[in-house]
Amino acid sequence: MDPNHKLGEAKEEPVVDKRMYQRLVDRLIYLAHTRPNIGYSVSVINQFMHDPREPHLQVVYRVLHYLKGNPGKGILFKKNNTLALEAYTDADYASSLVDRRSTTGYCTFLGDDLRIKWDGPMKLYCDNKSAINIAHNPIQHNRTKHIEIDRHFIKEKLEEGVMCMSYVPSEHQLANILTKGLNNSMFHDLVFKLGMEDIYSSA
C-alpha cells in the first residue's frame, strides 16, 4: 500500500455492494494468515466493511491484482525445520484517519527456514528505544501508569530470562510491513526478510 495513502470514510464517494465487498475482504483476511505482505492493506480495507465506498473497493482490487501477479508467494514450512522462536513488533500510534485508532503488528518466527537462529530466550525486536527503556526501568512514571501492568509482566519475563529485548533500527523492523504503507523497495526487502517464498519459482 502506498506509504502516503489517505484512505478515509469517503462519504461523498459512490456506495458499492456491501455484501460483495465483505466477501472479498473476508477472503483476504483468510489469505493474510499466510501472506503477511498483505496484512496492513487488509487491516485498512477491513475498517470500511460497514459502509464501503468506491475508493475502498479500488484498494481491494489493487490487493487482488497484486496477489494475481504473485500467486505462489507465501510462508513455506518444510519438514526439516528446527523449531526456534523470535518475534518483531511495531505500532503506529493513532494512525487511522477514521477513528484515530492505533495499528499494531507483530511477526513471530518459528523455524530455521525463516532465517532464524535461536540460542536462548525469545528475542523481541523493537524500534522504539523509549519502549525498551520503560520495559527495563523499575522506576514508575506518572505518564505511563496506564501501561504499568503490562510493563511489570514484561519486566518479570526479562528478569526470568524468558525473553530479551533488542533495539532494531526502523529500516530493519520486520513488523513495519504490518503497520504502515511502505515504498516499493522497502516492501520487497521486508517480504524477502520475512522468508516468504514463491513455490512456483525454480529452486
VOKOLNU-688888 format. One record per atom (N, C-alpha, C): residue in one letter; atom name; x, y, z. Coordinates in pm, 1 decimal. Layout:
<sites>
SITE   r    a         xx         yy         zz
SITE   A   CA          X          Y          Z
...
</sites>
This chain:
<sites>
SITE   r    a         xx         yy         zz
SITE   M    N       84.8     -118.3        0.0
SITE   M   CA        0.0        0.0        0.0
SITE   M    C       88.5      123.4        0.0
SITE   D    N       44.8      223.5      -68.8
SITE   D   CA      118.3      349.2      -79.3
SITE   D    C      147.0      407.0       59.1
SITE   P    N      274.9      442.3       87.9
SITE   P   CA      307.2      497.4      219.9
SITE   P    C      237.4      629.8      248.3
SITE   N    N      189.8      698.1      146.5
SITE   N   CA      121.9      826.9      165.6
SITE   N    C      -29.4      815.8      148.9
SITE   H    N      -82.2      694.0      162.2
SITE   H   CA     -226.2      676.6      140.6
SITE   H    C     -306.2      758.6      241.8
SITE   K    N     -421.1      805.5      196.9
SITE   K   CA     -512.4      881.9      282.2
SITE   K    C     -651.6      822.6      265.8
SITE   L    N     -665.9      695.5      296.2
SITE   L   CA     -793.2      627.9      276.9
SITE   L    C     -881.0      649.9      399.4
SITE   G    N     -982.5      734.7      384.0
SITE   G   CA    -1075.7      763.8      492.5
SITE   G    C    -1212.8      708.7      459.6
SITE   E    N    -1314.3      759.8      527.3
SITE   E   CA    -1450.0      707.9      508.2
SITE   E    C    -1506.1      737.4      369.3
SITE   A    N    -1468.0      845.2      306.1
SITE   A   CA    -1508.8      879.3      168.4
SITE   A    C    -1660.1      884.3      152.1
SITE   K    N    -1728.7      953.1      242.1
SITE   K   CA    -1875.6      960.4      240.7
SITE   K    C    -1931.8     1021.5      112.0
SITE   E    N    -1852.5     1104.4       44.2
SITE   E   CA    -1900.5     1169.0      -78.4
SITE   E    C    -1888.0     1077.7     -200.5
SITE   E    N    -1819.4      964.1     -185.9
SITE   E   CA    -1797.7      871.7     -298.2
SITE   E    C    -1914.8      774.3     -311.4
SITE   P    N    -1932.1      714.0     -430.5
SITE   P   CA    -2043.1      619.8     -451.8
SITE   P    C    -2032.5      496.3     -361.6
SITE   V    N    -2148.6      450.8     -316.2
SITE   V   CA    -2157.6      329.6     -234.6
SITE   V    C    -2138.4      209.1     -326.4
SITE   V    N    -2073.6      103.1     -274.3
SITE   V   CA    -2057.7      -20.5     -351.8
SITE   V    C    -2136.2     -132.2     -283.9
SITE   D    N    -2150.2     -244.5     -353.0
SITE   D   CA    -2223.4     -359.2     -299.1
SITE   D    C    -2155.5     -407.9     -171.1
SITE   K    N    -2223.8     -388.4      -59.4
SITE   K   CA    -2166.1     -419.1       71.9
SITE   K    C    -2134.5     -568.0       87.8
SITE   R    N    -2226.7     -654.4       44.4
SITE   R   CA    -2205.3     -798.9       61.1
SITE   R    C    -2085.9     -847.0      -21.1
SITE   M    N    -2074.4     -797.8     -144.3
SITE   M   CA    -1961.0     -836.7     -228.4
SITE   M    C    -1830.1     -789.1     -164.0
SITE   Y    N    -1828.4     -664.8     -118.2
SITE   Y   CA    -1709.0     -608.3      -54.4
SITE   Y    C    -1669.2     -692.7       67.1
SITE   Q    N    -1766.9     -725.9      150.1
SITE   Q   CA    -1738.7     -804.3      270.3
SITE   Q    C    -1686.2     -943.0      235.8
SITE   R    N    -1743.7    -1006.9      133.3
SITE   R   CA    -1695.1    -1139.1       91.8
SITE   R    C    -1549.8    -1131.8       45.9
SITE   L    N    -1517.8    -1031.5      -35.2
SITE   L   CA    -1380.2    -1016.9      -84.3
SITE   L    C    -1283.0     -991.5       30.6
SITE   V    N    -1319.0     -900.0      119.4
SITE   V   CA    -1229.6     -867.9      231.1
SITE   V    C    -1216.2     -987.1      325.4
SITE   D    N    -1325.2    -1061.1      349.0
SITE   D   CA    -1316.7    -1181.3      433.3
SITE   D    C    -1216.1    -1281.1      376.8
SITE   R    N    -1217.7    -1298.5      246.3
SITE   R   CA    -1122.8    -1391.1      183.3
SITE   R    C     -979.5    -1339.8      194.4
SITE   L    N     -963.6    -1208.8      184.6
SITE   L   CA     -829.5    -1151.0      200.1
SITE   L    C     -779.5    -1164.9      343.6
SITE   I    N     -869.4    -1152.5      440.7
SITE   I   CA     -830.8    -1172.8      581.4
SITE   I    C     -778.0    -1315.0      598.9
SITE   Y    N     -848.2    -1411.5      540.7
SITE   Y   CA     -804.7    -1550.8      548.5
SITE   Y    C     -666.8    -1568.4      484.6
SITE   L    N     -648.3    -1510.8      367.0
SITE   L   CA     -519.6    -1522.0      297.1
SITE   L    C     -405.3    -1456.2      373.9
SITE   A    N     -434.5    -1349.1      444.8
SITE   A   CA     -329.8    -1274.3      515.4
SITE   A    C     -261.3    -1357.3      623.1
SITE   H    N     -322.0    -1468.3      664.8
SITE   H   CA     -257.6    -1552.9      765.6
SITE   H    C     -129.2    -1617.0      713.7
SITE   T    N     -123.5    -1643.9      585.2
SITE   T   CA       -0.2    -1698.3      527.4
SITE   T    C       64.6    -1600.6      430.1
SITE   R    N        6.7    -1483.5      416.8
SITE   R   CA       60.0    -1380.0      328.9
SITE   R    C       73.0    -1250.0      408.4
SITE   P    N      167.8    -1242.7      502.9
SITE   P   CA      179.6    -1121.4      584.5
SITE   P    C      208.4     -996.4      502.9
SITE   N    N      253.0    -1012.3      379.0
SITE   N   CA      280.0     -896.7      293.7
SITE   N    C      153.6     -819.0      257.8
SITE   I    N       35.0     -878.8      276.4
SITE   I   CA      -88.7     -804.7      252.0
SITE   I    C     -158.3     -766.6      382.5
SITE   G    N      -99.2     -798.9      495.2
SITE   G   CA     -162.2     -776.7      625.4
SITE   G    C     -204.7     -633.5      651.4
SITE   Y    N     -117.4     -538.0      623.6
SITE   Y   CA     -151.7     -398.6      651.6
SITE   Y    C     -263.6     -349.6      560.2
SITE   S    N     -252.9     -378.8      431.7
SITE   S   CA     -357.4     -335.7      338.1
SITE   S    C     -492.6     -394.1      377.0
SITE   V    N     -493.4     -520.1      417.0
SITE   V   CA     -617.8     -585.4      457.0
SITE   V    C     -673.8     -521.1      584.2
SITE   S    N     -586.1     -484.6      677.3
SITE   S   CA     -635.6     -420.6      800.0
SITE   S    C     -697.7     -284.3      770.1
SITE   V    N     -645.5     -214.8      669.4
SITE   V   CA     -701.8      -84.1      632.3
SITE   V    C     -838.8     -101.6      565.8
SITE   I    N     -849.2     -189.6      467.0
SITE   I   CA     -977.4     -205.1      397.0
SITE   I    C    -1083.0     -269.9      486.6
SITE   N    N    -1039.8     -343.7      586.6
SITE   N   CA    -1131.1     -405.6      681.6
SITE   N    C    -1207.0     -300.3      763.3
SITE   Q    N    -1151.3     -181.0      777.6
SITE   Q   CA    -1215.9      -74.9      855.8
SITE   Q    C    -1345.2      -24.5      791.4
SITE   F    N    -1365.9      -55.9      663.5
SITE   F   CA    -1479.2        1.4      591.0
SITE   F    C    -1585.3     -102.8      555.4
SITE   M    N    -1586.3     -214.4      626.8
SITE   M   CA    -1681.9     -322.0      599.1
SITE   M    C    -1826.5     -275.8      618.8
SITE   H    N    -1850.5     -182.9      709.8
SITE   H   CA    -1986.7     -138.2      739.9
SITE   H    C    -2042.7      -40.8      635.9
SITE   D    N    -1954.9       31.0      565.1
SITE   D   CA    -2000.4      130.5      467.4
SITE   D    C    -1896.6      146.9      356.1
SITE   P    N    -1877.5       43.2      273.4
SITE   P   CA    -1773.4       50.2      170.0
SITE   P    C    -1810.6      146.0       57.6
SITE   R    N    -1710.6      219.8       12.3
SITE   R   CA    -1728.3      315.3      -97.3
SITE   R    C    -1632.9      279.2     -210.8
SITE   E    N    -1646.7      346.5     -322.4
SITE   E   CA    -1567.7      315.4     -442.0
SITE   E    C    -1416.2      316.0     -417.5
SITE   P    N    -1358.2      415.2     -347.2
SITE   P   CA    -1212.6      411.8     -324.5
SITE   P    C    -1168.1      289.5     -243.5
SITE   H    N    -1253.3      242.6     -152.3
SITE   H   CA    -1218.9      124.6      -72.1
SITE   H    C    -1215.0        0.7     -161.1
SITE   L    N    -1314.7      -10.2     -249.4
SITE   L   CA    -1318.6     -123.8     -341.1
SITE   L    C    -1199.5     -121.1     -436.1
SITE   Q    N    -1156.2       -3.4     -476.9
SITE   Q   CA    -1038.8        7.1     -564.4
SITE   Q    C     -913.8      -47.2     -495.2
SITE   V    N     -901.4      -23.5     -364.4
SITE   V   CA     -786.9      -78.4     -290.1
SITE   V    C     -798.3     -230.4     -282.8
SITE   V    N     -919.3     -282.1     -262.0
SITE   V   CA     -939.8     -427.8     -262.6
SITE   V    C     -893.4     -484.9     -396.4
SITE   Y    N     -932.0     -421.2     -505.9
SITE   Y   CA     -891.3     -468.2     -638.5
SITE   Y    C     -739.3     -461.4     -656.5
SITE   R    N     -676.4     -358.6     -600.4
SITE   R   CA     -529.5     -349.1     -610.1
SITE   R    C     -462.7     -464.6     -535.9
SITE   V    N     -517.2     -501.3     -418.9
SITE   V   CA     -462.1     -614.6     -343.4
SITE   V    C     -481.2     -743.1     -423.4
SITE   L    N     -599.5     -761.7     -480.8
SITE   L   CA     -625.1     -880.8     -562.4
SITE   L    C     -533.5     -885.0     -684.3
SITE   H    N     -511.2     -770.4     -746.6
SITE   H   CA     -420.2     -762.1     -861.4
SITE   H    C     -278.0     -801.6     -819.2
SITE   Y    N     -234.6     -753.7     -703.4
SITE   Y   CA     -102.0     -790.4     -651.7
SITE   Y    C      -94.4     -941.5     -629.3
SITE   L    N     -197.9     -999.3     -568.8
SITE   L   CA     -198.7    -1143.5     -543.0
SITE   L    C     -197.3    -1223.4     -672.9
SITE   K    N     -270.3    -1176.4     -772.6
SITE   K   CA     -272.6    -1245.8     -901.5
SITE   K    C     -134.4    -1246.5     -965.4
SITE   G    N      -58.6    -1140.3     -945.3
SITE   G   CA       76.6    -1133.0    -1000.3
SITE   G    C      179.3    -1212.2     -921.5
SITE   N    N      143.0    -1255.6     -800.3
SITE   N   CA      233.8    -1332.5     -713.0
SITE   N    C      157.9    -1449.5     -651.3
SITE   P    N      106.0    -1541.8     -734.4
SITE   P   CA       15.9    -1645.4     -681.4
SITE   P    C       81.3    -1746.6     -588.1
SITE   G    N      209.2    -1770.3     -602.3
SITE   G   CA      273.0    -1874.4     -521.8
SITE   G    C      351.3    -1823.4     -403.0
SITE   K    N      347.8    -1693.7     -379.1
SITE   K   CA      429.3    -1638.6     -270.6
SITE   K    C      357.4    -1656.1     -137.7
SITE   G    N      431.4    -1704.2      -39.7
SITE   G   CA      375.1    -1723.1       93.5
SITE   G    C      480.0    -1779.4      187.2
SITE   I    N      437.0    -1811.3      306.3
SITE   I   CA      527.1    -1871.8      404.2
SITE   I    C      525.3    -2021.7      380.1
SITE   L    N      641.8    -2079.2      363.0
SITE   L   CA      653.6    -2221.4      333.7
SITE   L    C      722.0    -2290.5      451.0
SITE   F    N      652.0    -2383.3      514.2
SITE   F   CA      710.0    -2460.9      623.3
SITE   F    C      755.6    -2594.9      567.5
SITE   K    N      881.3    -2627.1      588.5
SITE   K   CA      937.3    -2751.1      536.5
SITE   K    C      952.3    -2852.2      649.1
SITE   K    N      953.7    -2979.7      613.6
SITE   K   CA      956.2    -3083.6      716.1
SITE   K    C     1086.4    -3087.5      794.4
SITE   N    N     1194.9    -3030.0      742.4
SITE   N   CA     1322.8    -3034.7      813.5
SITE   N    C     1346.5    -2910.9      900.2
SITE   N    N     1240.5    -2832.8      926.7
SITE   N   CA     1255.5    -2715.0     1013.1
SITE   N    C     1300.6    -2755.7     1153.1
SITE   T    N     1396.6    -2682.4     1207.8
SITE   T   CA     1423.8    -2694.1     1350.7
SITE   T    C     1351.2    -2577.3     1415.1
SITE   L    N     1282.0    -2603.1     1523.5
SITE   L   CA     1196.4    -2501.0     1581.2
SITE   L    C     1275.8    -2402.5     1665.1
SITE   A    N     1261.5    -2276.8     1632.9
SITE   A   CA     1323.6    -2166.9     1706.4
SITE   A    C     1222.4    -2053.4     1708.3
SITE   L    N     1229.6    -1969.9     1810.0
SITE   L   CA     1129.0    -1866.0     1826.2
SITE   L    C     1191.4    -1727.8     1833.1
SITE   E    N     1138.6    -1633.8     1753.7
SITE   E   CA     1185.2    -1495.4     1753.9
SITE   E    C     1066.5    -1407.9     1713.0
SITE   A    N     1059.6    -1287.2     1768.2
SITE   A   CA      944.5    -1200.4     1740.1
SITE   A    C      987.9    -1058.0     1710.2
SITE   Y    N      913.0     -992.0     1622.5
SITE   Y   CA      929.4     -849.8     1591.9
SITE   Y    C      793.9     -784.2     1617.3
SITE   T    N      795.2     -664.3     1672.6
SITE   T   CA      669.5     -594.1     1697.3
SITE   T    C      682.4     -447.6     1658.9
SITE   D    N      571.5     -390.3     1611.8
SITE   D   CA      571.3     -248.8     1575.7
SITE   D    C      430.9     -194.6     1596.1
SITE   A    N      421.5      -64.8     1619.8
SITE   A   CA      292.2        1.3     1635.4
SITE   A    C      298.0      137.5     1568.6
SITE   D    N      185.1      178.1     1516.3
SITE   D   CA      172.1      310.6     1456.6
SITE   D    C       61.4      380.8     1534.0
SITE   Y    N       99.7      470.8     1624.1
SITE   Y   CA        7.7      532.1     1718.6
SITE   Y    C      -93.9      622.9     1649.7
SITE   A    N     -221.5      598.1     1676.0
SITE   A   CA     -333.3      681.5     1629.3
SITE   A    C     -325.6      711.2     1479.6
SITE   S    N     -293.0      610.4     1399.6
SITE   S   CA     -270.4      632.1     1256.4
SITE   S    C     -396.5      626.5     1171.0
SITE   S    N     -505.0      570.7     1224.4
SITE   S   CA     -626.8      558.5     1144.7
SITE   S    C     -690.5      695.1     1122.4
SITE   L    N     -718.0      728.0      996.3
SITE   L   CA     -784.4      854.5      964.6
SITE   L    C     -931.4      852.2     1004.0
SITE   V    N     -987.5      732.7     1019.7
SITE   V   CA    -1129.2      719.5     1050.1
SITE   V    C    -1157.4      742.4     1197.8
SITE   D    N    -1087.9      668.0     1284.9
SITE   D   CA    -1119.5      674.5     1427.8
SITE   D    C     -998.0      698.3     1517.1
SITE   R    N     -885.4      731.2     1456.6
SITE   R   CA     -761.3      759.7     1530.1
SITE   R    C     -714.7      641.7     1615.8
SITE   R    N     -754.4      520.8     1579.1
SITE   R   CA     -703.6      403.8     1649.8
SITE   R    C     -561.8      375.6     1604.3
SITE   S    N     -488.7      309.4     1690.7
SITE   S   CA     -351.5      271.4     1658.5
SITE   S    C     -351.5      138.9     1583.6
SITE   T    N     -244.7      114.0     1510.4
SITE   T   CA     -226.3      -12.5     1440.6
SITE   T    C     -107.0      -82.6     1502.8
SITE   T    N     -125.1     -207.9     1539.5
SITE   T   CA      -17.2     -285.9     1598.2
SITE   T    C        2.2     -410.6     1513.8
SITE   G    N      126.6     -448.5     1493.1
SITE   G   CA      155.4     -570.2     1419.2
SITE   G    C      272.3     -642.6     1481.6
SITE   Y    N      272.2     -772.9     1468.6
SITE   Y   CA      386.0     -849.7     1517.0
SITE   Y    C      408.1     -970.0     1426.9
SITE   C    N      533.4    -1011.5     1418.1
SITE   C   CA      570.7    -1130.5     1342.3
SITE   C    C      639.5    -1224.0     1440.0
SITE   T    N      595.4    -1346.2     1446.6
SITE   T   CA      660.5    -1446.0     1529.4
SITE   T    C      713.3    -1553.5     1436.3
SITE   F    N      842.5    -1577.2     1441.6
SITE   F   CA      905.4    -1674.7     1353.6
SITE   F    C      929.1    -1803.8     1429.4
SITE   L    N      899.9    -1914.7     1363.5
SITE   L   CA      923.3    -2046.1     1420.8
SITE   L    C      986.3    -2132.1     1312.4
SITE   G    N     1115.8    -2157.9     1323.0
SITE   G   CA     1182.2    -2243.8     1226.0
SITE   G    C     1298.3    -2180.1     1153.2
SITE   D    N     1399.7    -2261.4     1122.5
SITE   D   CA     1519.9    -2213.6     1054.1
SITE   D    C     1493.2    -2165.1      912.4
SITE   D    N     1391.0    -2219.0      845.7
SITE   D   CA     1364.0    -2176.7      708.8
SITE   D    C     1321.8    -2031.0      700.4
SITE   L    N     1293.9    -1970.2      815.3
SITE   L   CA     1261.8    -1828.2      817.8
SITE   L    C     1384.8    -1747.7      853.8
SITE   R    N     1503.4    -1806.7      832.2
SITE   R   CA     1633.0    -1741.3      854.5
SITE   R    C     1651.7    -1696.9      998.9
SITE   I    N     1614.3    -1783.4     1092.1
SITE   I   CA     1621.8    -1750.3     1233.7
SITE   I    C     1715.4    -1847.8     1303.8
SITE   K    N     1800.6    -1796.9     1389.1
SITE   K   CA     1882.5    -1879.7     1477.7
SITE   K    C     1844.7    -1841.9     1620.1
SITE   W    N     1821.2    -1940.5     1703.5
SITE   W   CA     1776.4    -1914.4     1840.3
SITE   W    C     1873.0    -1979.1     1936.7
SITE   D    N     1924.7    -1902.6     2030.8
SITE   D   CA     2022.3    -1958.0     2124.6
SITE   D    C     1994.9    -1910.4     2267.1
SITE   G    N     1870.4    -1913.2     2307.5
SITE   G   CA     1838.2    -1870.0     2443.4
SITE   G    C     1694.9    -1823.2     2452.0
SITE   P    N     1672.7    -1715.0     2524.9
SITE   P   CA     1535.5    -1667.1     2541.6
SITE   P    C     1478.8    -1611.3     2411.6
SITE   M    N     1345.0    -1602.7     2406.3
SITE   M   CA     1281.6    -1542.7     2289.2
SITE   M    C     1328.8    -1398.5     2275.4
SITE   K    N     1366.3    -1360.9     2155.3
SITE   K   CA     1415.8    -1225.9     2129.8
SITE   K    C     1302.0    -1141.0     2074.7
SITE   L    N     1277.1    -1028.2     2138.4
SITE   L   CA     1175.5     -934.4     2093.2
SITE   L    C     1246.2     -811.4     2040.3
SITE   Y    N     1231.8     -785.1     1910.2
SITE   Y   CA     1297.6     -670.9     1847.7
SITE   Y    C     1200.2     -553.5     1841.1
SITE   C    N     1246.9     -438.5     1883.4
SITE   C   CA     1162.4     -319.7     1890.9
SITE   C    C     1240.4     -200.6     1836.8
SITE   D    N     1174.9     -114.0     1757.5
SITE   D   CA     1245.0        2.7     1703.0
SITE   D    C     1216.8      129.7     1783.5
SITE   N    N     1166.3      113.3     1905.4
SITE   N   CA     1135.9      227.5     1991.4
SITE   N    C     1219.2      217.0     2118.4
SITE   K    N     1325.1      297.2     2127.1
SITE   K   CA     1415.1      291.2     2242.7
SITE   K    C     1343.3      327.6     2372.3
SITE   S    N     1245.9      417.6     2366.2
SITE   S   CA     1170.8      454.8     2486.6
SITE   S    C     1094.8      334.6     2542.1
SITE   A    N     1033.9      255.8     2454.3
SITE   A   CA      960.5      137.3     2499.4
SITE   A    C     1055.1       37.3     2565.2
SITE   I    N     1174.6       20.4     2509.0
SITE   I   CA     1273.3      -70.5     2568.4
SITE   I    C     1315.5      -19.4     2705.6
SITE   N    N     1341.1      111.4     2717.1
SITE   N   CA     1380.6      169.1     2846.0
SITE   N    C     1271.2      153.9     2950.5
SITE   I    N     1145.9      175.3     2911.7
SITE   I   CA     1035.1      159.7     3006.0
SITE   I    C     1025.5       15.0     3052.8
SITE   A    N     1045.8      -81.0     2961.7
SITE   A   CA     1038.3     -222.4     2999.0
SITE   A    C     1146.8     -260.8     3098.1
SITE   H    N     1265.5     -202.0     3084.5
SITE   H   CA     1377.7     -235.7     3172.3
SITE   H    C     1381.9     -152.3     3299.6
SITE   N    N     1324.1      -32.8     3298.2
SITE   N   CA     1338.8       63.2     3407.3
SITE   N    C     1240.2       33.7     3520.0
SITE   P    N     1288.9        9.7     3641.7
SITE   P   CA     1199.6      -21.3     3753.0
SITE   P    C     1126.9      100.9     3809.6
SITE   I    N     1163.1      221.6     3766.2
SITE   I   CA     1100.7      342.9     3818.5
SITE   I    C      965.2      361.7     3752.6
SITE   Q    N      862.5      387.5     3834.9
SITE   Q   CA      728.7      409.9     3780.8
SITE   Q    C      715.9      555.3     3737.3
SITE   H    N      665.1      575.0     3617.7
SITE   H   CA      646.8      709.1     3564.4
SITE   H    C      497.7      742.4     3565.7
SITE   N    N      461.6      861.3     3610.9
SITE   N   CA      320.4      901.0     3613.8
SITE   N    C      257.0      897.1     3475.4
SITE   R    N      334.0      933.6     3373.6
SITE   R   CA      279.6      937.5     3238.0
SITE   R    C      253.1      798.6     3181.6
SITE   T    N      306.7      695.5     3244.3
SITE   T   CA      292.3      559.8     3190.1
SITE   T    C      210.7      469.1     3281.5
SITE   K    N      130.4      525.1     3371.8
SITE   K   CA       51.3      442.6     3463.5
SITE   K    C      -38.9      344.2     3389.3
SITE   H    N      -92.4      387.5     3275.6
SITE   H   CA     -185.3      302.9     3200.8
SITE   H    C     -119.2      177.9     3142.7
SITE   I    N       13.4      175.5     3138.1
SITE   I   CA       80.9       56.7     3085.0
SITE   I    C      161.7      -16.4     3191.5
SITE   E    N      147.2       23.9     3317.3
SITE   E   CA      228.1      -35.3     3423.9
SITE   E    C      207.2     -186.0     3438.0
SITE   I    N       84.6     -233.1     3425.3
SITE   I   CA       58.4     -376.8     3441.5
SITE   I    C      133.3     -455.6     3334.4
SITE   D    N      121.8     -411.6     3209.4
SITE   D   CA      192.9     -479.6     3100.9
SITE   D    C      343.9     -468.3     3119.0
SITE   R    N      390.9     -350.3     3161.8
SITE   R   CA      533.8     -329.3     3180.3
SITE   R    C      588.1     -423.3     3287.4
SITE   H    N      513.5     -440.7     3396.6
SITE   H   CA      559.7     -530.1     3503.0
SITE   H    C      567.8     -674.5     3453.4
SITE   F    N      471.0     -716.1     3372.3
SITE   F   CA      473.7     -850.5     3316.3
SITE   F    C      598.1     -869.0     3229.5
SITE   I    N      624.2     -772.2     3140.9
SITE   I   CA      740.4     -781.8     3052.1
SITE   I    C      869.5     -777.4     3132.3
SITE   K    N      877.3     -687.6     3231.1
SITE   K   CA      997.0     -676.6     3314.9
SITE   K    C     1024.6     -808.8     3386.5
SITE   E    N      918.8     -871.4     3436.5
SITE   E   CA      932.7    -1000.5     3504.4
SITE   E    C      988.8    -1106.2     3409.3
SITE   K    N      938.3    -1110.5     3286.2
SITE   K   CA      986.3    -1208.2     3188.1
SITE   K    C     1130.5    -1179.3     3147.1
SITE   L    N     1167.9    -1051.0     3141.2
SITE   L   CA     1306.9    -1015.0     3111.6
SITE   L    C     1398.4    -1063.1     3223.4
SITE   E    N     1356.7    -1040.6     3349.2
SITE   E   CA     1438.1    -1081.7     3464.2
SITE   E    C     1449.5    -1233.2     3474.3
SITE   E    N     1342.8    -1304.8     3436.2
SITE   E   CA     1345.3    -1451.1     3439.8
SITE   E    C     1426.9    -1509.3     3324.4
SITE   G    N     1461.8    -1427.2     3227.9
SITE   G   CA     1536.6    -1475.8     3112.2
SITE   G    C     1450.4    -1546.7     3009.7
SITE   V    N     1318.6    -1534.3     3021.6
SITE   V   CA     1227.6    -1596.8     2926.3
SITE   V    C     1233.0    -1524.0     2792.6
SITE   M    N     1257.9    -1392.8     2798.7
SITE   M   CA     1268.5    -1313.8     2676.7
SITE   M    C     1373.8    -1206.2     2695.0
SITE   C    N     1421.3    -1152.8     2585.3
SITE   C   CA     1512.6    -1039.1     2589.8
SITE   C    C     1468.6     -941.0     2481.7
SITE   M    N     1489.4     -812.7     2507.9
SITE   M   CA     1451.1     -709.4     2411.5
SITE   M    C     1575.2     -651.2     2348.7
SITE   S    N     1570.0     -632.0     2218.8
SITE   S   CA     1681.8     -572.6     2146.5
SITE   S    C     1629.9     -461.9     2056.6
SITE   Y    N     1709.7     -356.9     2044.2
SITE   Y   CA     1674.6     -247.5     1954.5
SITE   Y    C     1707.0     -288.0     1811.5
SITE   V    N     1618.2     -254.7     1721.5
SITE   V   CA     1642.5     -275.3     1579.3
SITE   V    C     1601.7     -145.6     1508.7
SITE   P    N     1686.8      -91.7     1421.1
SITE   P   CA     1650.2       31.7     1350.5
SITE   P    C     1523.6       11.2     1266.7
SITE   S    N     1448.4      117.2     1246.8
SITE   S   CA     1320.6      108.6     1174.5
SITE   S    C     1333.8       42.4     1038.0
SITE   E    N     1443.7       67.7      967.8
SITE   E   CA     1456.9        8.9      833.6
SITE   E    C     1475.5     -142.7      837.6
SITE   H    N     1506.0     -198.7      955.0
SITE   H   CA     1520.1     -343.7      969.9
SITE   H    C     1407.2     -403.2     1053.2
SITE   Q    N     1306.4     -323.7     1086.2
SITE   Q   CA     1194.3     -369.5     1168.1
SITE   Q    C     1095.1     -443.3     1078.3
SITE   L    N     1096.5     -576.4     1088.6
SITE   L   CA     1013.2     -658.1     1000.6
SITE   L    C      864.5     -633.5     1020.5
SITE   A    N      823.9     -597.7     1141.3
SITE   A   CA      681.4     -576.8     1167.4
SITE   A    C      627.6     -450.2     1101.1
SITE   N    N      714.2     -364.7     1046.7
SITE   N   CA      667.1     -244.5      976.4
SITE   N    C      572.4     -278.8      862.3
SITE   I    N      591.4     -395.1      801.4
SITE   I   CA      507.8     -435.0      688.7
SITE   I    C      362.8     -455.0      732.0
SITE   L    N      340.1     -471.4      863.3
SITE   L   CA      205.9     -494.5      916.4
SITE   L    C      138.9     -368.5      968.4
SITE   T    N      213.3     -258.2      979.1
SITE   T   CA      156.7     -140.3     1044.9
SITE   T    C      153.0      -14.8      959.5
SITE   K    N      214.4      -15.9      843.3
SITE   K   CA      216.1      106.9      762.7
SITE   K    C      241.2       75.5      616.3
SITE   G    N      201.3      168.1      531.4
SITE   G   CA      232.6      156.8      389.7
SITE   G    C      380.9      183.9      369.6
SITE   L    N      443.2      110.3      279.5
SITE   L   CA      587.5      122.3      256.8
SITE   L    C      615.2      150.7      110.2
SITE   N    N      730.8      213.3       84.4
SITE   N   CA      768.2      231.3      -55.7
SITE   N    C      804.2       94.8     -114.6
SITE   N    N      810.0       87.1     -245.2
SITE   N   CA      826.6      -39.5     -315.8
SITE   N    C      951.2     -116.7     -274.1
SITE   S    N     1066.3      -49.2     -266.2
SITE   S   CA     1190.2     -121.1     -234.8
SITE   S    C     1189.1     -172.9      -91.4
SITE   M    N     1139.2      -93.2        3.1
SITE   M   CA     1133.6     -139.0      141.9
SITE   M    C     1034.5     -254.0      156.6
SITE   F    N      921.2     -246.5       85.4
SITE   F   CA      821.8     -352.7       89.5
SITE   F    C      882.4     -484.9       42.9
SITE   H    N      948.0     -484.4      -73.1
SITE   H   CA     1005.5     -608.4     -126.9
SITE   H    C     1121.0     -658.8      -40.5
SITE   D    N     1197.4     -567.8       18.6
SITE   D   CA     1304.9     -606.5      109.7
SITE   D    C     1248.4     -679.5      231.6
SITE   L    N     1139.3     -627.3      288.8
SITE   L   CA     1079.8     -691.5      406.4
SITE   L    C     1011.7     -823.0      371.0
SITE   V    N      950.0     -831.3      252.7
SITE   V   CA      891.0     -958.2      208.7
SITE   V    C      999.6    -1065.1      202.9
SITE   F    N     1116.3    -1029.6      149.0
SITE   F   CA     1229.0    -1123.3      142.8
SITE   F    C     1275.0    -1161.3      283.7
SITE   K    N     1289.9    -1061.5      371.4
SITE   K   CA     1337.1    -1088.2      507.9
SITE   K    C     1237.9    -1170.2      589.2
SITE   L    N     1109.3    -1161.9      555.0
SITE   L   CA     1009.9    -1244.7      623.1
SITE   L    C     1024.2    -1391.6      584.6
SITE   G    N     1104.4    -1418.3      482.7
SITE   G   CA     1125.9    -1556.5      440.3
SITE   G    C     1015.9    -1608.5      350.2
SITE   M    N      940.0    -1518.0      290.8
SITE   M   CA      834.1    -1562.2      200.6
SITE   M    C      896.7    -1612.8       71.3
SITE   E    N      845.5    -1725.2       24.0
SITE   E   CA      899.1    -1787.0      -96.5
SITE   E    C      790.6    -1799.6     -201.4
SITE   D    N      832.4    -1809.0     -325.2
SITE   D   CA      740.0    -1834.4     -434.8
SITE   D    C      753.5    -1981.7     -471.7
SITE   I    N      648.8    -2059.2     -445.1
SITE   I   CA      658.3    -2203.6     -469.7
SITE   I    C      667.4    -2235.9     -618.3
SITE   Y    N      635.5    -2139.5     -704.4
SITE   Y   CA      642.0    -2162.6     -847.9
SITE   Y    C      776.3    -2125.3     -908.5
SITE   S    N      862.0    -2058.2     -831.6
SITE   S   CA      992.1    -2020.8     -887.7
SITE   S    C     1083.8    -2142.0     -886.8
SITE   S    N     1177.1    -2147.1     -981.3
SITE   S   CA     1268.6    -2261.1     -988.5
SITE   S    C     1365.2    -2256.3     -871.3
SITE   A    N     1390.1    -2371.3     -812.4
SITE   A   CA     1475.4    -2379.1     -692.9
SITE   A    C     1620.9    -2373.4     -727.8
</sites>
